[in-house]
Each structure stands twice: as structure tokens, then as C-alpha cells.
Amino acid sequence: MIKHSEEFKQEAVRIALTSGLPHARVAKDLGVGKSTLGKWIAQYRPTDLISAPPTDLARENERLRLENRVLKEERDILKKATQFFASQRP
């Protein structure tokens, strides 16, 4: 069982409440169970998390930029692999 930090839990709740995505999707993306995320949401009140300090938002933006860059690289690799395998067909 993985022990998540309080900061991770609070950030997960903030994302779940503000992203507009279904909680099941957020839980899957973060690698936690849907019921675990539900417990965290019940534990941390939205008013505590939505008013995050600007430094937290800057850190989150940087994390998202990095994740976005990685996802774009993965997408480009998959596109090239698809083209390669398509050209190998008889």
C-alpha cells in the first residue's frame, strides 16, 4: 500500500473538484482508487484547497507543462511507430 503525502492528497482533491473531469478519471490518472479519492474529498473541504497560494499554482503549472511535454513526445513516438509499421505491410 502506497502512503501518499498530505500535499498529494490535497492536490488530488483540488484537481477532482476544479478540473470538471469525472472523479473516476481523476483517480485513474493519479493512480489511486475511486473510493480513496472519495475519502480524500470528504476529508479535505473545498474551501481549504481552492484558495491555494500562488506558489502552489505556479508549481502546479510547471508540473502540468512538464507532463504536457512528455505526453506530446509520447504521441510523436507513437505516430512515427504507426507510420513505420504501416509502411512494412506487404
C-alpha positions in Angstrom: 0.0 0.0 0.0 1.4 3.4 -1.0 1.4 6.1 1.6 0.6 9.5 -0.1 1.7 12.8 1.4 -0.9 15.3 2.6 0.1 17.6 -0.2 -0.6 14.9 -2.8 -4.0 14.2 -1.3 -4.9 17.9 -1.2 -3.8 18.4 -4.7 -5.7 15.4 -5.9 -8.9 16.8 -4.2 -8.3 20.2 -5.8 -7.9 18.6 -9.2 -11.0 16.5 -8.8 -13.1 19.4 -7.7 -11.9 22.0 -10.2 -11.0 20.1 -13.4 -14.5 19.2 -14.5 -13.4 15.6 -15.1 -15.3 12.6 -13.6 -13.8 11.6 -10.2 -13.2 8.1 -11.6 -11.0 9.6 -14.4 -9.0 11.8 -12.0 -8.5 8.8 -9.7 -7.3 6.6 -12.6 -4.9 9.4 -13.9 -3.4 9.8 -10.4 -3.1 6.1 -9.8 -5.4 5.9 -6.9 -8.7 4.1 -6.3 -12.0 6.0 -6.8 -13.1 5.2 -3.3 -9.7 6.5 -2.0 -10.2 9.8 -3.9 -13.8 10.0 -2.5 -12.4 9.6 1.1 -9.9 12.4 0.4 -12.6 14.6 -0.9 -14.7 14.1 2.2 -11.6 14.7 4.4 -10.5 17.9 2.8 -13.0 20.7 2.4 -13.1 22.6 -0.9 -12.7 26.0 0.8 -9.3 24.8 2.2 -8.0 23.9 -1.3 -9.4 26.3 -3.8 -7.7 29.3 -2.2 -4.2 27.8 -2.8 -1.3 30.2 -2.5 0.1 31.5 -5.8 3.3 29.5 -5.3 1.3 26.3 -5.3 -0.4 27.3 -8.5 3.0 28.1 -10.1 4.3 24.7 -9.1 1.2 23.0 -10.5 1.6 24.9 -13.8 5.2 23.8 -14.1 4.2 20.2 -13.3 1.5 20.4 -16.0 3.8 21.9 -18.5 6.3 19.0 -17.9 3.5 16.4 -18.2 2.2 18.1 -21.4 5.7 18.0 -22.9 6.1 14.3 -22.0 2.7 13.4 -23.5 3.5 15.2 -26.7 6.8 13.3 -27.0 5.0 10.0 -26.4 2.4 10.9 -29.0 5.0 11.8 -31.6 6.8 8.5 -31.0 3.5 6.6 -31.4 2.8 8.5 -34.7 6.2 7.5 -36.0 5.8 3.9 -35.0 2.4 3.8 -36.7 3.9 5.1 -39.9 6.7 2.7 -39.7 4.6 -0.3 -39.2 2.1 0.8 -41.9 4.9 1.0 -44.4 6.0 -2.5 -43.5 2.8 -4.1 -44.7 3.0 -6.2 -47.9 
